[in-house]
């Protein structure tokens, strides 16, 4: 390896967002427990709008904390990670915006909207809609598809996860996203999508739940550990970035 793997933490950092507060301890735990040392750079969503803002990173994590200051910046970071084969994780709002980016830029659903960002959007255009029941503070089971990236990371076909969100995907559009290559590999007990991934990408995973909130923050969730491992692999590539 020629450099320490660099991870872009895309989000509008706030002491009031619990997942943001957890990140430093998670990074320390990854280094101490797993030997996975990462250089982390917080990228505000407004800064992520700049061309190539996350292009030279070994991983991109789009964090909770919506509504983002810049929807365009969050989407640009996701698109760069998707198109440039940079390991990607989106949690909570990151999951929602990963679906939004894929709908617009891959499926051609240019009017696809997020109700939190665009409350006046027409019903047919809402890709991310208010949940019938808020998941703020909720913990619940997730069934994971056999043979998926999620299953290989979690090591099980069932897990219990924590949420803090009010929005999720509208099922009317999921078939279109699936037809264009996005795979939905985790659902709750009611069959609602909770995990999405992109086959053929080195590591592209998005979860509506927040793995960064698992346990007390001293034992990184398997998904967080897997992202760090993918970043380490990316840093070993001959064409990888240097910092």
N, C-alpha and C positions, 0 to 999 in steps of 0.2 A: 504494500500500500504506500502511495506517495504522499498522502495527506490525511489528516483527520477528517472523517466524513462530516459534511456540513448539511444541516437541516434547516429549511425555511419554515418558521412557524408563522403562518399567515393568519392574521386576525388583529383586531383593534384591542390591544392589551389593556386589561382593566383589573384592578384589585377586587372588583365586585363580581367577576366571573370566576367561579370556583375552579373550573378546569385550567384557567390561566395561572392561578395561584399554585396549582398542583405541579405544573410543568417543571420548574427547577428541581424539585425533589425527585421527580421521575427520572430526569436526566442524570442526577447524581446516583440514583439507585441502579440505573442501567450500567453505569460505569463501574460501580462497586460490586454489584451482584453478578453481572453478566459480562463484564469486560468490554462493553459496547460504549465506547467514548464518542460523543458527538459534539461538534461545535454548532450551537444553536443561535440563529439570528431571527429576531422578531421582525416581521415585515408587515407594517400596517396595510390594510387593504387599499388605501389610497396610493401608497408607494408601489403596490403590486400591479397597478395599471401600467407602469412604465414597461416598454418593450424589453424582454429578456430579464425581467426583475428576478425571476427564480431559475433561470436557465442553467446557471452554473452550480446549482445545489445537487446534493446526492439524495435528498428526499424533500418532499413538500407535505406539510401537515396543515390542512385548512381546519382551523379550530372553531369551537362554538363562540357565541357572542354576537349573534345577529339581533337587530338588523345591522349589517356591516356599514361602515362609513362609505364604502364603495363596492356595490354589487359587481361592477365591471372589473375591479381589481381581483376580487375573489375568483371570478370566472376565468380571468386571464391566467391566474396562477394554476388553476385546475387544467386548463387547456394545454399549457406548456408541459405540465407533468404528464398528461395523457399522450400528447403528440411526440414528446422527446424521450419517452420511456424512463422517466424519473420516478422512483418509488413514491407512491402517493397514499396518504390516508386523509379521509374527511370524516369528521365526527360531528354529529348533531347537525348544526347549520352547514358544516362542511359536506355532509351526506346530501343534504337538500340541494346545495349548490352544485355538487358533482352531477346530480341528475339533471339539473337545469342546464348546465353547460353541455352535457351530452345531448339533451333534447334539441337545443338550439344549433349546435355546431356540427353534430353528426346526423341527427334525424331530420334536420331542416324545419323544426318546429320553432321558427324564429319569434313567434309571439308567445311562446311558453313563458309563464309568469309564476312568481312566488308571491303568495297573498300578503306576506308580511312586508315585502318591498313594494308591492303594487296592489293595494287593497281595492282599487277600482277596476282591476282586470276582469274581463268577461269570464264567466264560468267555464266555458269551453277551453279557455287558454290557461287555466290554473293547473299547473303541474304540481306545485306544492301548495297545499290547502290547509286550513285550520283542521286540527284533529277533532274528532267528535268528542273525545275525552282527553283533556290535557295529560301529558306525561311528565309534568314537572314534579320531581321528587319520586317518581314511580320506579319500581324495580320489578322486573318480570322475566319469564323464560323466553328464550329464543331457540327455535329449531333451525338447525344448520344443514344445508344440502350435502349429502355424501359426495365425496370427490371434489369438493370445492376448495378454493384457496382458504376460505374461512374455516372449513373443517380441518385442513392441514395445519393451520395456525393455532386453532383452539384445541385440537386433539380430541374433539368430541362432537357429537351431533346435537347436543343440547347444552345451553349455557344460561345463566341468569345474569342480567345486566341492568345497569342503572341509566335512567333517562333524566333529561331536564329540558323538555321542549313542548311546544304547542302546535307544531306544524309537521306535516308528513306528506308523502306522495299521494296524489289522486290516482286511484287505480285505473281510471279511463285511459291513461297514457302509457301505462307500463308495458302493454303488449308491443307498442311501437318501439319503445326503447329496447326491449328484448329482441325484437326483429332486427335491430341494427347492431346487436352484439353485446349489449350490457346484460349481465346475468344477475338475477336476484337469488341470493343464496341463504338468506335467513329471514324468518318470519316469526311473528308472535303467535300466541295460541289461537288468535282469531284469523290467522292467515294474512296479516298485514305485513308488508315488506319492511324489514329492519336492517338488511345487509345487501349491498350491491358490490359487484366486482367486474373486472374487465379481463376476460380470458385473452391470452397472448401478450399481455403487458407484464413486465417483470414483477410488479407489485402495485396493484391498484385496488384499493379496498375502501369502502365507505360504509359507515354504520350510523343509524339514527341514534343509537345509544352512545354513551360516553365511556369508553374503556379507561380513560384517564381518571375517572372517579372511583374505580374499583379499589376495594380494601382501604388501607390507610395511606396509600401513596408510596409506601416503601417497597412494595413488591410490584413491579411493572406488570400490567396486564399482558397476556400473550400477544395481543394485537400490537401493542406499543413496542414490545420486544421484537416482534417480527419486522416492524417498520425499521427499527434501528439496525437489525441484521441486514435488511435489504439495502439500506443506505451504505452499510459497510461494504457489501458486495459491489455496489455501484461505484464506490470510491476506488475500488481495485481495478476498474476498467482502464485500459491504456489511454482511452480518449477522455477520461474523467477530468473534472475541473481542478485547478490548483488555486490555493489561497495562501 
